[in-house]
Amino acid sequence: MNNMFLKSIVFVIFGFVIFAGCDSSNRQPNDKNDNVFSFVFMTDIHLQPERNAIKGFKQAIDSVNKLNPDFVITGGDLIMDALGQGYGRADSLYNLYIETSEQFKMPVYNTMGNHEIFGIYDESGIEDNHPEYGERMYEGRIGKRYYSFDHKGWHFMILDAVEDSRESSYIGLVDSVQMAWIAKDLESVDPDRPIAISVHMPFITSYMQIFYGSTEANGNGLVTTNAKDVMDLFTDRNLKLVLQGHLHFLEDIYANGIHFITGGAVSSKWWSGRNNGLEEGFLMVHIDGEDFTWEYIDFGWKVNEEEKK
C-alpha cells in the first residue's frame, strides 16, 4: 500500500443521498459571521417550454429563495438547448432563462454547459460566421464564460470546460487561453485561502464505473479531458471543492483533500421524473471557515403523465 493510495481515500455517494460532507464532529460552533455562509449549487436545469419545465424551475427557485443562501451557482445546461437549433429557438430559450432566473432573490453566478453552445450541430443550419455562433451567444446573453469572485474568505472560480470539436459535437476541455487565465488569477490568491471551482464537465467521476462496469473508460464528451493539467495548476493551493454537473448524477469523491461533487440535476431526467432513482434537486452547501457540509435538496417536484410530453 503506497503513500498515494493512503492519501487518496475515495467516497462515492449516489442514488437517494440527502446529506454528506466533511467530518465536523469535533468542530466547535463559529461565532464569527464573516466566515460562515451558505450557497446553492444547481445544475442541469434544461429550461424549455415543454414538459412544464418553466413551472418546475420556478418551484426550484421558490425553494432556494426560502432557504435564503448568500448566492447561487448554476452548473451549466441552463437551457434545452442551443446545440442543434435554429436561431429563433435558441434565442427564445436564452430569453426564457434570463427572464425566469430574475426571480432569484440573491446573486446568481452562471456556469456554461454544452447545451448553451449555439449552432455547432450540423442540423442547426447555422454557419460558423454567425455573430452568435458557438459560445458567443452565451457570452452576449449570460456573461463571461470564466471568471472568479471572493466571498467571506473563499475564492470561487467559474470555469468553462466545453469546447466545439468542429465535428458537429463537443468535447470536455479547458482551453489554453483559460489555462493561462487560471494561472494568472491564482497569483493574486493567498495560498492558504480555500478555493472552490464550478465546472460543467466533471474533472473526476465514478459514473461509468457505477453504471457500466469497473473497467469502463470515460469518453471525451463525458468529462474534462485535460482535468489533470487543470488540477496541476492548483498544486500547493488550498483547493477544497470542485462542483460538477452534466451527468444528472449525485456523487461525492474525496481525494487528496478535495471533494469532487457531481450535483445531481434540477431537471433530473430532463423533467420526466427520476433519473436512475434520483429526484429533481440541487445542493445546499454550508461553509464554516474552511470546513463545509452539503445536502441534496429535493424541492418537491411531482411529474404527471402530461408533464412528460
ZADO-1210 file (C-alpha; in nm, 4 decimals, padded with zeros to 6 digits):
<atoms>
<atom x="00.0000" y="00.0000" z="00.0000" code="MET" pos="1"/>
<atom x="00.1798" y="00.3153" z="-00.1158" code="ASN" pos="2"/>
<atom x="00.1581" y="00.6719" z="00.0142" code="ASN" pos="3"/>
<atom x="-00.0510" y="00.7924" z="-00.2807" code="MET" pos="4"/>
<atom x="-00.3116" y="00.5289" z="-00.2020" code="PHE" pos="5"/>
<atom x="-00.3168" y="00.6335" z="00.1607" code="LEU" pos="6"/>
<atom x="-00.3688" y="00.9948" z="00.0587" code="LYS" pos="7"/>
<atom x="-00.6472" y="00.9184" z="-00.1873" code="SER" pos="8"/>
<atom x="-00.9388" y="00.7900" z="00.0135" code="ILE" pos="9"/>
<atom x="-01.2452" y="00.7979" z="-00.2095" code="VAL" pos="10"/>
<atom x="-01.6062" y="00.8145" z="-00.1018" code="PHE" pos="11"/>
<atom x="-01.8803" y="00.7770" z="-00.3630" code="VAL" pos="12"/>
<atom x="-02.2398" y="00.8650" z="-00.2873" code="ILE" pos="13"/>
<atom x="-02.5249" y="00.8198" z="-00.5354" code="PHE" pos="14"/>
<atom x="-02.8979" y="00.7462" z="-00.5619" code="GLY" pos="15"/>
<atom x="-03.1117" y="00.8742" z="-00.2756" code="PHE" pos="16"/>
<atom x="-02.8380" y="01.0537" z="-00.0823" code="VAL" pos="17"/>
<atom x="-02.9699" y="01.3564" z="00.1032" code="ILE" pos="18"/>
<atom x="-02.6743" y="01.4632" z="00.3222" code="PHE" pos="19"/>
<atom x="-02.2975" y="01.4374" z="00.3184" code="ALA" pos="20"/>
<atom x="-01.9874" y="01.6455" z="00.3732" code="GLY" pos="21"/>
<atom x="-01.6711" y="01.6963" z="00.5705" code="CYS" pos="22"/>
<atom x="-01.6323" y="01.5386" z="00.9104" code="ASP" pos="23"/>
<atom x="-01.7072" y="01.8177" z="01.1549" code="SER" pos="24"/>
<atom x="-01.7849" y="01.6134" z="01.4678" code="SER" pos="25"/>
<atom x="-01.5039" y="01.7817" z="01.6625" code="ASN" pos="26"/>
<atom x="-01.5648" y="02.1299" z="01.5275" code="ARG" pos="27"/>
<atom x="-01.6876" y="02.3959" z="01.7667" code="GLN" pos="28"/>
<atom x="-01.9589" y="02.6401" z="01.6501" code="PRO" pos="29"/>
<atom x="-01.8091" y="02.9504" z="01.4941" code="ASN" pos="30"/>
<atom x="-01.9476" y="03.2734" z="01.6341" code="ASP" pos="31"/>
<atom x="-01.7946" y="03.4898" z="01.3625" code="LYS" pos="32"/>
<atom x="-02.0366" y="03.5521" z="01.0776" code="ASN" pos="33"/>
<atom x="-01.7601" y="03.6740" z="00.8497" code="ASP" pos="34"/>
<atom x="-01.6647" y="03.3183" z="00.7544" code="ASN" pos="35"/>
<atom x="-01.9970" y="03.1364" z="00.7949" code="VAL" pos="36"/>
<atom x="-02.2299" y="03.1284" z="00.4951" code="PHE" pos="37"/>
<atom x="-02.4248" y="02.9050" z="00.2614" code="SER" pos="38"/>
<atom x="-02.4765" y="02.8862" z="-00.1118" code="PHE" pos="39"/>
<atom x="-02.6737" y="02.6745" z="-00.3588" code="VAL" pos="40"/>
<atom x="-02.5280" y="02.4799" z="-00.6495" code="PHE" pos="41"/>
<atom x="-02.7961" y="02.3922" z="-00.9028" code="MET" pos="42"/>
<atom x="-02.7025" y="02.2277" z="-01.2283" code="THR" pos="43"/>
<atom x="-02.8649" y="02.0881" z="-01.5438" code="ASP" pos="44"/>
<atom x="-03.1816" y="02.2950" z="-01.5389" code="ILE" pos="45"/>
<atom x="-03.2596" y="02.2362" z="-01.9082" code="HIS" pos="46"/>
<atom x="-03.5215" y="02.5089" z="-01.9205" code="LEU" pos="47"/>
<atom x="-03.7698" y="02.4748" z="-02.2071" code="GLN" pos="48"/>
<atom x="-04.1378" y="02.5498" z="-02.2758" code="PRO" pos="49"/>
<atom x="-04.2134" y="02.1769" z="-02.2919" code="GLU" pos="50"/>
<atom x="-04.2649" y="01.9264" z="-02.0047" code="ARG" pos="51"/>
<atom x="-04.3771" y="02.2015" z="-01.7653" code="ASN" pos="52"/>
<atom x="-04.0101" y="02.2853" z="-01.7153" code="ALA" pos="53"/>
<atom x="-04.0864" y="02.6525" z="-01.6525" code="ILE" pos="54"/>
<atom x="-04.3195" y="02.5615" z="-01.3668" code="LYS" pos="55"/>
<atom x="-04.0623" y="02.3185" z="-01.2292" code="GLY" pos="56"/>
<atom x="-03.7776" y="02.5684" z="-01.2423" code="PHE" pos="57"/>
<atom x="-03.9918" y="02.8324" z="-01.0723" code="LYS" pos="58"/>
<atom x="-04.0689" y="02.5827" z="-00.7959" code="GLN" pos="59"/>
<atom x="-03.6955" y="02.5223" z="-00.7525" code="ALA" pos="60"/>
<atom x="-03.6337" y="02.8981" z="-00.7383" code="ILE" pos="61"/>
<atom x="-03.9044" y="02.9370" z="-00.4731" code="ASP" pos="62"/>
<atom x="-03.7334" y="02.6659" z="-00.2664" code="SER" pos="63"/>
<atom x="-03.3976" y="02.8428" z="-00.2973" code="VAL" pos="64"/>
<atom x="-03.5466" y="03.1786" z="-00.2016" code="ASN" pos="65"/>
<atom x="-03.6969" y="03.0249" z="00.1131" code="LYS" pos="66"/>
<atom x="-03.3584" y="02.8776" z="00.2075" code="LEU" pos="67"/>
<atom x="-03.2050" y="03.2233" z="00.1538" code="ASN" pos="68"/>
<atom x="-02.8428" y="03.1316" z="00.0723" code="PRO" pos="69"/>
<atom x="-02.5858" y="03.4056" z="00.0150" code="ASP" pos="70"/>
<atom x="-02.5786" y="03.3265" z="-00.3573" code="PHE" pos="71"/>
<atom x="-02.6475" y="03.0639" z="-00.6238" code="VAL" pos="72"/>
<atom x="-02.4011" y="02.8985" z="-00.8602" code="ILE" pos="73"/>
<atom x="-02.5520" y="02.7267" z="-01.1631" code="THR" pos="74"/>
<atom x="-02.3573" y="02.4347" z="-01.3056" code="GLY" pos="75"/>
<atom x="-02.4402" y="02.4626" z="-01.6749" code="GLY" pos="76"/>
<atom x="-02.7013" y="02.3249" z="-01.9137" code="ASP" pos="77"/>
<atom x="-02.9275" y="02.6133" z="-01.8304" code="LEU" pos="78"/>
<atom x="-03.1429" y="02.5590" z="-02.1400" code="ILE" pos="79"/>
<atom x="-03.2615" y="02.2736" z="-02.3643" code="MET" pos="80"/>
<atom x="-03.0954" y="02.3549" z="-02.5953" code="ASP" pos="81"/>
<atom x="-02.8924" y="02.5575" z="-02.8485" code="ALA" pos="82"/>
<atom x="-02.6666" y="02.2906" z="-02.9990" code="LEU" pos="83"/>
<atom x="-02.8738" y="02.1813" z="-03.2958" code="GLY" pos="84"/>
<atom x="-03.1343" y="02.4567" z="-03.3066" code="GLN" pos="85"/>
<atom x="-03.2004" y="02.7435" z="-03.5421" code="GLY" pos="86"/>
<atom x="-03.1612" y="03.0985" z="-03.4210" code="TYR" pos="87"/>
<atom x="-03.5276" y="03.1512" z="-03.3261" code="GLY" pos="88"/>
<atom x="-03.5438" y="02.8566" z="-03.0851" code="ARG" pos="89"/>
<atom x="-03.2059" y="02.9284" z="-02.9256" code="ALA" pos="90"/>
<atom x="-03.2881" y="03.2975" z="-02.8885" code="ASP" pos="91"/>
<atom x="-03.6219" y="03.2219" z="-02.7199" code="SER" pos="92"/>
<atom x="-03.4622" y="02.9753" z="-02.4762" code="LEU" pos="93"/>
<atom x="-03.1924" y="03.2175" z="-02.3680" code="TYR" pos="94"/>
<atom x="-03.4557" y="03.4878" z="-02.3199" code="ASN" pos="95"/>
<atom x="-03.6692" y="03.2454" z="-02.1189" code="LEU" pos="96"/>
<atom x="-03.3815" y="03.1585" z="-01.8870" code="TYR" pos="97"/>
<atom x="-03.2828" y="03.5215" z="-01.8335" code="ILE" pos="98"/>
<atom x="-03.6424" y="03.6217" z="-01.7594" code="GLU" pos="99"/>
<atom x="-03.7156" y="03.3298" z="-01.5262" code="THR" pos="100"/>
<atom x="-03.3892" y="03.3492" z="-01.3317" code="SER" pos="101"/>
<atom x="-03.4688" y="03.7097" z="-01.2401" code="GLU" pos="102"/>
<atom x="-03.6952" y="03.5594" z="-00.9725" code="GLN" pos="103"/>
<atom x="-03.3940" y="03.4648" z="-00.7607" code="PHE" pos="104"/>
<atom x="-03.3627" y="03.6979" z="-00.4613" code="LYS" pos="105"/>
<atom x="-02.9844" y="03.6626" z="-00.4376" code="MET" pos="106"/>
<atom x="-02.6897" y="03.6878" z="-00.6779" code="PRO" pos="107"/>
<atom x="-02.6564" y="03.4134" z="-00.9400" code="VAL" pos="108"/>
<atom x="-02.3208" y="03.3062" z="-01.0835" code="TYR" pos="109"/>
<atom x="-02.3690" y="03.1069" z="-01.4031" code="ASN" pos="110"/>
<atom x="-02.1506" y="02.8298" z="-01.5439" code="THR" pos="111"/>
<atom x="-02.1615" y="02.7391" z="-01.9121" code="MET" pos="112"/>
<atom x="-02.2717" y="02.3899" z="-02.0192" code="GLY" pos="113"/>
<atom x="-02.2636" y="02.2073" z="-02.3504" code="ASN" pos="114"/>
<atom x="-02.6313" y="02.2787" z="-02.4217" code="HIS" pos="115"/>
<atom x="-02.5589" y="02.6537" z="-02.4272" code="GLU" pos="116"/>
<atom x="-02.3290" y="02.6270" z="-02.7322" code="ILE" pos="117"/>
<atom x="-02.5238" y="02.7669" z="-03.0276" code="PHE" pos="118"/>
<atom x="-02.5459" y="02.6039" z="-03.3667" code="GLY" pos="119"/>
<atom x="-02.2488" y="02.3647" z="-03.3691" code="ILE" pos="120"/>
<atom x="-02.4560" y="02.0614" z="-03.4703" code="TYR" pos="121"/>
<atom x="-02.4987" y="02.0317" z="-03.8460" code="ASP" pos="122"/>
<atom x="-02.8769" y="02.0105" z="-03.8159" code="GLU" pos="123"/>
<atom x="-02.8907" y="02.3656" z="-03.6812" code="SER" pos="124"/>
<atom x="-02.8141" y="02.5042" z="-04.0257" code="GLY" pos="125"/>
<atom x="-02.6044" y="02.7781" z="-03.8627" code="ILE" pos="126"/>
<atom x="-02.2769" y="02.8853" z="-04.0256" code="GLU" pos="127"/>
<atom x="-01.9741" y="02.9454" z="-03.8052" code="ASP" pos="128"/>
<atom x="-01.9598" y="03.3083" z="-03.9230" code="ASN" pos="129"/>
<atom x="-02.2912" y="03.3814" z="-03.7497" code="HIS" pos="130"/>
<atom x="-02.2300" y="03.6625" z="-03.4958" code="PRO" pos="131"/>
<atom x="-02.3640" y="03.4464" z="-03.2100" code="GLU" pos="132"/>
<atom x="-02.2240" y="03.1127" z="-03.3226" code="TYR" pos="133"/>
<atom x="-02.0869" y="02.8747" z="-03.0608" code="GLY" pos="134"/>
<atom x="-02.0019" y="03.0256" z="-02.7248" code="GLU" pos="135"/>
<atom x="-02.0623" y="03.3818" z="-02.8424" code="ARG" pos="136"/>
<atom x="-02.4366" y="03.3555" z="-02.7781" code="MET" pos="137"/>
<atom x="-02.3715" y="03.2650" z="-02.4152" code="TYR" pos="138"/>
<atom x="-02.1199" y="03.5459" z="-02.3739" code="GLU" pos="139"/>
<atom x="-02.3584" y="03.8004" z="-02.5233" code="GLY" pos="140"/>
<atom x="-02.6631" y="03.6882" z="-02.3248" code="ARG" pos="141"/>
<atom x="-02.5342" y="03.5494" z="-01.9933" code="ILE" pos="142"/>
<atom x="-02.1830" y="03.6886" z="-01.9500" code="GLY" pos="143"/>
<atom x="-01.8248" y="03.5701" z="-01.9160" code="LYS" pos="144"/>
<atom x="-01.7519" y="03.2007" z="-01.9653" code="ARG" pos="145"/>
<atom x="-01.4893" y="03.2009" z="-01.6915" code="TYR" pos="146"/>
<atom x="-01.4302" y="03.4376" z="-01.4020" code="TYR" pos="147"/>
<atom x="-01.3709" y="03.4415" z="-01.0277" code="SER" pos="148"/>
<atom x="-01.5072" y="03.6110" z="-00.7175" code="PHE" pos="149"/>
<atom x="-01.4386" y="03.6147" z="-00.3442" code="ASP" pos="150"/>
<atom x="-01.6866" y="03.5648" z="-00.0631" code="HIS" pos="151"/>
<atom x="-01.6178" y="03.5607" z="00.3115" code="LYS" pos="152"/>
<atom x="-01.2677" y="03.4203" z="00.2892" code="GLY" pos="153"/>
<atom x="-01.3255" y="03.1797" z="-00.0024" code="TRP" pos="154"/>
<atom x="-01.2168" y="03.2184" z="-00.3643" code="HIS" pos="155"/>
<atom x="-01.4631" y="03.0878" z="-00.6249" code="PHE" pos="156"/>
<atom x="-01.3630" y="03.0117" z="-00.9836" code="MET" pos="157"/>
<atom x="-01.6230" y="02.9557" z="-01.2545" code="ILE" pos="158"/>
<atom x="-01.4701" y="02.7645" z="-01.5467" code="LEU" pos="159"/>
<atom x="-01.5781" y="02.6719" z="-01.8989" code="ASP" pos="160"/>
<atom x="-01.4811" y="02.3144" z="-01.9798" code="ALA" pos="161"/>
<atom x="-01.6824" y="02.2677" z="-02.3001" code="VAL" pos="162"/>
<atom x="-01.5333" y="02.3083" z="-02.6472" code="GLU" pos="163"/>
<atom x="-01.6668" y="02.2842" z="-03.0021" code="ASP" pos="164"/>
<atom x="-01.4914" y="01.9869" z="-03.1661" code="SER" pos="165"/>
<atom x="-01.5634" y="02.1313" z="-03.5122" code="ARG" pos="166"/>
<atom x="-01.7101" y="01.7924" z="-03.5990" code="GLU" pos="167"/>
<atom x="-02.0755" y="01.8589" z="-03.5123" code="SER" pos="168"/>
<atom x="-02.0055" y="01.7710" z="-03.1489" code="SER" pos="169"/>
<atom x="-01.8480" y="01.8984" z="-02.8286" code="TYR" pos="170"/>
<atom x="-01.5708" y="01.7750" z="-02.6012" code="ILE" pos="171"/>
<atom x="-01.4746" y="01.8421" z="-02.2416" code="GLY" pos="172"/>
<atom x="-01.1714" y="02.0726" z="-02.2458" code="LEU" pos="173"/>
<atom x="-01.0366" y="02.3819" z="-02.0698" code="VAL" pos="174"/>
<atom x="-00.8666" y="02.5735" z="-02.3499" code="ASP" pos="175"/>
<atom x="-00.5145" y="02.7176" z="-02.3384" code="SER" pos="176"/>
<atom x="-00.6297" y="03.0796" z="-02.3049" code="VAL" pos="177"/>
<atom x="-00.8322" y="02.9869" z="-01.9992" code="GLN" pos="178"/>
<atom x="-00.5448" y="02.7828" z="-01.8553" code="MET" pos="179"/>
<atom x="-00.3264" y="03.0932" z="-01.8704" code="ALA" pos="180"/>
<atom x="-00.6039" y="03.2939" z="-01.7054" code="TRP" pos="181"/>
<atom x="-00.6333" y="03.0418" z="-01.4190" code="ILE" pos="182"/>
<atom x="-00.2590" y="03.0637" z="-01.3515" code="ALA" pos="183"/>
<atom x="-00.2756" y="03.4446" z="-01.3564" code="LYS" pos="184"/>
<atom x="-00.5832" y="03.4574" z="-01.1327" code="ASP" pos="185"/>
<atom x="-00.4183" y="03.2329" z="-00.8745" code="LEU" pos="186"/>
<atom x="-00.1242" y="03.4702" z="-00.8471" code="GLU" pos="187"/>
<atom x="-00.3469" y="03.7114" z="-00.6534" code="SER" pos="188"/>
<atom x="-00.4899" y="03.4426" z="-00.4224" code="VAL" pos="189"/>
<atom x="-00.3276" y="03.3709" z="-00.0865" code="ASP" pos="190"/>
<atom x="-00.2029" y="03.0082" z="-00.0948" code="PRO" pos="191"/>
<atom x="-00.3961" y="02.9358" z="00.2251" code="ASP" pos="192"/>
<atom x="-00.7289" y="03.0723" z="00.1034" code="ARG" pos="193"/>
<atom x="-00.9849" y="02.7944" z="00.0417" code="PRO" pos="194"/>
<atom x="-01.0871" y="02.7629" z="-00.3233" code="ILE" pos="195"/>
<atom x="-01.4000" y="02.6225" z="-00.4867" code="ALA" pos="196"/>
<atom x="-01.4407" y="02.5562" z="-00.8601" code="ILE" pos="197"/>
<atom x="-01.7602" y="02.5252" z="-01.0632" code="SER" pos="198"/>
<atom x="-01.7327" y="02.3358" z="-01.3916" code="VAL" pos="199"/>
<atom x="-01.9957" y="02.1647" z="-01.6044" code="HIS" pos="200"/>
<atom x="-01.7969" y="01.8696" z="-01.7400" code="MET" pos="201"/>
<atom x="-01.6671" y="01.6647" z="-01.4448" code="PRO" pos="202"/>
<atom x="-01.2981" y="01.6512" z="-01.3603" code="PHE" pos="203"/>
<atom x="-01.3367" y="01.3176" z="-01.1804" code="ILE" pos="204"/>
<atom x="-01.6394" y="01.0873" z="-01.1700" code="THR" pos="205"/>
<atom x="-01.7354" y="00.7277" z="-01.0954" code="SER" pos="206"/>
<atom x="-02.0344" y="00.7436" z="-01.3325" code="TYR" pos="207"/>
<atom x="-01.9145" y="00.4923" z="-01.5935" code="MET" pos="208"/>
<atom x="-01.7866" y="00.2503" z="-01.3308" code="GLN" pos="209"/>
<atom x="-02.1141" y="00.2609" z="-01.1345" code="ILE" pos="210"/>
<atom x="-02.3453" y="00.2077" z="-01.4299" code="PHE" pos="211"/>
<atom x="-02.1365" y="00.0236" z="-01.6903" code="TYR" pos="212"/>
<atom x="-01.8559" y="-00.1615" z="-01.5133" code="GLY" pos="213"/>
<atom x="-01.5296" y="-00.1153" z="-01.3293" code="SER" pos="214"/>
<atom x="-01.3097" y="-00.1054" z="-01.6406" code="THR" pos="215"/>
<atom x="-01.5243" y="00.1283" z="-01.8498" code="GLU" pos="216"/>
<atom x="-01.3472" y="00.4412" z="-01.9717" code="ALA" pos="217"/>
<atom x="-01.4830" y="00.7967" z="-01.9838" code="ASN" pos="218"/>
<atom x="-01.5493" y="00.9458" z="-02.3260" code="GLY" pos="219"/>
<atom x="-01.4315" y="01.2937" z="-02.4281" code="ASN" pos="220"/>
<atom x="-01.7909" y="01.4152" z="-02.4208" code="GLY" pos="221"/>
<atom x="-01.8396" y="01.2965" z="-02.0639" code="LEU" pos="222"/>
<atom x="-01.5521" y="01.4521" z="-01.8684" code="VAL" pos="223"/>
<atom x="-01.2956" y="01.7325" z="-01.8925" code="THR" pos="224"/>
<atom x="-01.0200" y="01.5631" z="-02.0909" code="THR" pos="225"/>
<atom x="-00.7355" y="01.7793" z="-01.9577" code="ASN" pos="226"/>
<atom x="-00.8576" y="01.7865" z="-01.5966" code="ALA" pos="227"/>
<atom x="-00.5191" y="01.6705" z="-01.4659" code="LYS" pos="228"/>
<atom x="-00.3475" y="01.9650" z="-01.6359" code="ASP" pos="229"/>
<atom x="-00.6013" y="02.1990" z="-01.4782" code="VAL" pos="230"/>
<atom x="-00.5574" y="02.0394" z="-01.1366" code="MET" pos="231"/>
<atom x="-00.1790" y="02.0701" z="-01.1638" code="ASP" pos="232"/>
<atom x="-00.2245" y="02.4483" z="-01.1627" code="LEU" pos="233"/>
<atom x="-00.3615" y="02.4164" z="-00.8092" code="PHE" pos="234"/>
<atom x="-00.0588" y="02.2354" z="-00.6669" code="THR" pos="235"/>
<atom x="00.0257" y="02.3864" z="-00.3275" code="ASP" pos="236"/>
<atom x="-00.3075" y="02.5699" z="-00.3273" code="ARG" pos="237"/>
<atom x="-00.5943" y="02.5167" z="-00.0839" code="ASN" pos="238"/>
<atom x="-00.8425" y="02.3728" z="-00.3334" code="LEU" pos="239"/>
<atom x="-01.1270" y="02.2279" z="-00.1272" code="LYS" pos="240"/>
<atom x="-01.4204" y="02.1755" z="-00.3593" code="LEU" pos="241"/>
<atom x="-01.4927" y="02.1055" z="-00.7280" code="VAL" pos="242"/>
<atom x="-01.8618" y="02.1340" z="-00.8165" code="LEU" pos="243"/>
<atom x="-01.9593" y="01.9440" z="-01.1317" code="GLN" pos="244"/>
<atom x="-02.2668" y="01.8813" z="-01.3476" code="GLY" pos="245"/>
<atom x="-02.3505" y="01.7196" z="-01.6829" code="HIS" pos="246"/>
<atom x="-02.4260" y="01.3649" z="-01.5652" code="LEU" pos="247"/>
<atom x="-02.7564" y="01.4110" z="-01.3771" code="HIS" pos="248"/>
<atom x="-02.5867" y="01.2033" z="-01.1094" code="PHE" pos="249"/>
<atom x="-02.5101" y="01.2630" z="-00.7428" code="LEU" pos="250"/>
<atom x="-02.1699" y="01.1697" z="-00.6022" code="GLU" pos="251"/>
<atom x="-01.9007" y="01.2976" z="-00.3670" code="ASP" pos="252"/>
<atom x="-01.5499" y="01.1745" z="-00.4446" code="ILE" pos="253"/>
<atom x="-01.2924" y="01.2749" z="-00.1837" code="TYR" pos="254"/>
<atom x="-00.9307" y="01.2503" z="-00.2972" code="ALA" pos="255"/>
<atom x="-00.6139" y="01.4236" z="-00.1771" code="ASN" pos="256"/>
<atom x="-00.8130" y="01.6631" z="00.0383" code="GLY" pos="257"/>
<atom x="-01.0508" y="01.7725" z="-00.2396" code="ILE" pos="258"/>
<atom x="-01.4216" y="01.6958" z="-00.2734" code="HIS" pos="259"/>
<atom x="-01.5375" y="01.6419" z="-00.6324" code="PHE" pos="260"/>
<atom x="-01.9163" y="01.6690" z="-00.6067" code="ILE" pos="261"/>
<atom x="-02.1380" y="01.5981" z="-00.9060" code="THR" pos="262"/>
<atom x="-02.4548" y="01.7768" z="-00.8097" code="GLY" pos="263"/>
<atom x="-02.7492" y="01.5819" z="-00.9471" code="GLY" pos="264"/>
<atom x="-02.9874" y="01.7815" z="-01.1681" code="ALA" pos="265"/>
<atom x="-03.2665" y="02.0322" z="-01.1197" code="VAL" pos="266"/>
<atom x="-03.4425" y="01.8644" z="-01.4142" code="SER" pos="267"/>
<atom x="-03.3424" y="01.5083" z="-01.3087" code="SER" pos="268"/>
<atom x="-03.4497" y="01.3028" z="-01.6145" code="LYS" pos="269"/>
<atom x="-03.4966" y="01.6155" z="-01.8243" code="TRP" pos="270"/>
<atom x="-03.8258" y="01.6981" z="-01.6482" code="TRP" pos="271"/>
<atom x="-03.9616" y="01.3454" z="-01.6995" code="SER" pos="272"/>
<atom x="-03.9170" y="01.2139" z="-01.3471" code="GLY" pos="273"/>
<atom x="-03.6380" y="01.0474" z="-01.1527" code="ARG" pos="274"/>
<atom x="-03.3095" y="00.9699" z="-01.3277" code="ASN" pos="275"/>
<atom x="-03.1632" y="00.6406" z="-01.2052" code="ASN" pos="276"/>
<atom x="-03.3692" y="00.6840" z="-00.8901" code="GLY" pos="277"/>
<atom x="-03.2539" y="01.0395" z="-00.8225" code="LEU" pos="278"/>
<atom x="-03.5166" y="01.3086" z="-00.7655" code="GLU" pos="279"/>
<atom x="-03.5047" y="01.6591" z="-00.9098" code="GLU" pos="280"/>
<atom x="-03.2903" y="01.8686" z="-00.6781" code="GLY" pos="281"/>
<atom x="-02.9926" y="02.0874" z="-00.6014" code="PHE" pos="282"/>
<atom x="-02.7088" y="02.1156" z="-00.3491" code="LEU" pos="283"/>
<atom x="-02.7151" y="02.3375" z="-00.0411" code="MET" pos="284"/>
<atom x="-02.3576" y="02.3966" z="00.0758" code="VAL" pos="285"/>
<atom x="-02.2867" y="02.5251" z="00.4273" code="HIS" pos="286"/>
<atom x="-01.9476" y="02.6884" z="00.4869" code="ILE" pos="287"/>
<atom x="-01.7900" y="02.7414" z="00.8285" code="ASP" pos="288"/>
<atom x="-01.4360" y="02.8691" z="00.7946" code="GLY" pos="289"/>
<atom x="-01.2519" y="02.6123" z="00.5821" code="GLU" pos="290"/>
<atom x="-01.4997" y="02.3335" z="00.6611" code="ASP" pos="291"/>
<atom x="-01.8226" y="02.2622" z="00.4799" code="PHE" pos="292"/>
<atom x="-02.1156" y="02.0247" z="00.4715" code="THR" pos="293"/>
<atom x="-02.3685" y="01.9727" z="00.1950" code="TRP" pos="294"/>
<atom x="-02.7161" y="01.8345" z="00.1471" code="GLU" pos="295"/>
<atom x="-02.9148" y="01.7419" z="-00.1603" code="TYR" pos="296"/>
<atom x="-03.2476" y="01.9247" z="-00.1585" code="ILE" pos="297"/>
<atom x="-03.5438" y="01.7569" z="-00.3265" code="ASP" pos="298"/>
<atom x="-03.7633" y="02.0595" z="-00.3982" code="PHE" pos="299"/>
<atom x="-04.0792" y="01.8521" z="-00.4252" code="GLY" pos="300"/>
<atom x="-04.1426" y="01.8470" z="-00.7985" code="TRP" pos="301"/>
<atom x="-04.4035" y="01.5910" z="-00.8975" code="LYS" pos="302"/>
<atom x="-04.4268" y="01.4743" z="-01.2582" code="VAL" pos="303"/>
<atom x="-04.7521" y="01.3546" z="-01.4092" code="ASN" pos="304"/>
<atom x="-04.8003" y="01.1904" z="-01.7476" code="GLU" pos="305"/>
<atom x="-04.8934" y="01.5199" z="-01.9131" code="GLU" pos="306"/>
<atom x="-04.5712" y="01.6821" z="-01.7945" code="GLU" pos="307"/>
<atom x="-04.3607" y="01.4047" z="-01.9514" code="LYS" pos="308"/>
<atom x="-04.4734" y="01.5018" z="-02.3023" code="LYS" pos="309"/>
</atoms>
